[in-house]
């Protein structure tokens, strides 16, 4: 049986064999990609050019925006090219690179969402300590830790996954390369080989999610004690959507990467992957532009 040394390329999932629908998918992906690039680029420029936005909250948002741009740029260009040129192939090295960058960027984003919840908690529950706990150096260290932990996690997962021998062909039931799909092609007992790493990642993800939930419980308790109804409404309108994004992101990622093969479905997997790879990026843009008056004002000044 062939192993990984004989696999020089993988075959990604084709959405359809109809040429007209392939072009429709290309147009859809192109629209999503351009909208994501434009929206995130405007946020980056607005934060960089407006000195009033040089605060910890917007510093973390800037980092989140960079991660969002990287995530969309890792999957959508290849999907667009395959739809446009009616092909399914991706090289072995290209597949490994996709896995590395996806795990890196998604891991960094999850860590950053946790840090942003902490920032919100300190700002609302401990405002007198905000300056000392979230100074310039502390913010830089937390952002570096988010990027660094995401990269370390990605290197470990990618190295472990692509060291396994492959004997189940080279067809990936997904429009981009991801770890569960590569593991299905292995002839090894992958859940034993990668078990410790999956348990570590799952524990880290759950710990971050629990921290976010606990932070928001304390935030909501503090908000409910606010005398101003306008202040309560403003805080809730920002925190609740952010918590929804985190819940969607964590639940879909964990389901996609930790579900058993017996509950896998060729029609369900692409939907789940699309949810965790695309939807949070779009919702992030909506939350931090449509529901943030300071950022809206900065964008308005930038475009005038």
C-alpha positions, 0 to 999 in steps of 0.5 A, a space after each residue: 500500500 502507498 504511504 506518505 512518501 508516494 503521495 505528492 498531491 491531494 485532491 480537494 473536494 469539488 463542490 460540483 461538476 457543473 461548470 456554471 456552478 463552479 463559476 458561481 462558487 468562484 464568484 461567491 468566494 471572490 466576493 467573500 474574500 474581497 469583502 473580508 480584505 476591504 473590511 479588515 484593511 479599513 479597520 487596520 487603517 482606521 486604528 493605525 491613523 487615529 490616535 484616539 484608538 491607540 488603546 489596549 482594546 483596539 490594539 487587540 482588535 488590530 491583532 485579531 484583524 491581522 489573524 482574520 486576514 491571514 485565515 481568509 488568505 489561507 483557504 479562499 484563494 486556493 478554493 477560488 483557483 480550483 473553481 475557476 480552473 476546474 481542478 481539485 489538486 493541491 501539492 503535498 507541501 501546499 496542503 501541509 502549509 495550509 494546515 500549519 497556517 490554519 492551526 496557527 491562525 485559529 489558535 492565535 485567534 482563540 487566545 486573542 479572543 480570551 485576552 479581549 474578554 480579560 480586557 473587557 473584564 478589567 475595564 468594567 470590573 476593575 477600572 482603577 487597575 486598568 492602567 497598571 494591568 494593561 499597560 503598553 508592555 503588558 499588552 505587547 506580551 499578551 499579544 506575543 503570547 497569543 501569536 507564539 502559542 498558536 504557532 507552537 501548537 500549529 508546528 506540533 500538530 502539523 509535524 505529527 499529522 504529516 509524519 503519519 504514513 498514508 494508505 487510504 488514497 489522497 482524496 480530501 473530503 473538504 475544500 481545504 486541507 485540515 487535520 481530521 481529513 488528513 488523519 482519515 487517510 492514514 493507515 496508523 492508529 492516529 487517535 493513539 498517536 495524536 491522542 496526547 496532542 488532541 487532549 492538550 489542545 482540547 484542554 487548552 480550548 476548554 480552559 480558555 472558553 471557561 475563562 471567557 464565560 466566567 469573565 462575562 458572568 462577572 461582567 454581566 453582574 457588574 453591568 446589572 449594578 450600573 445605575 445608567 440604563 444607557 450604559 447597561 445597554 451599550 455594554 450588553 450590545 457589545 458583550 453578547 455578540 462577542 460571546 456568541 462569536 466565541 461560542 460558535 468558533 469554539 463549538 464548531 472547531 471542537 466538533 470538526 477536530 474531535 468528533 469520531 469517524 462514526 459521526 462524520 458525514 461528507 455533506 456535514 463536514 464542509 458545512 461545519 468547516 465553513 462555519 468555523 472558518 468563515 462565519 466568525 470572520 464576518 461576524 467579527 467585522 459586523 460587531 466591531 464596525 456596526 456596533 462600535 461608535 468610536 470605530 465607525 467615527 474613525 472609519 467615517 473620517 478616513 473615508 471623507 
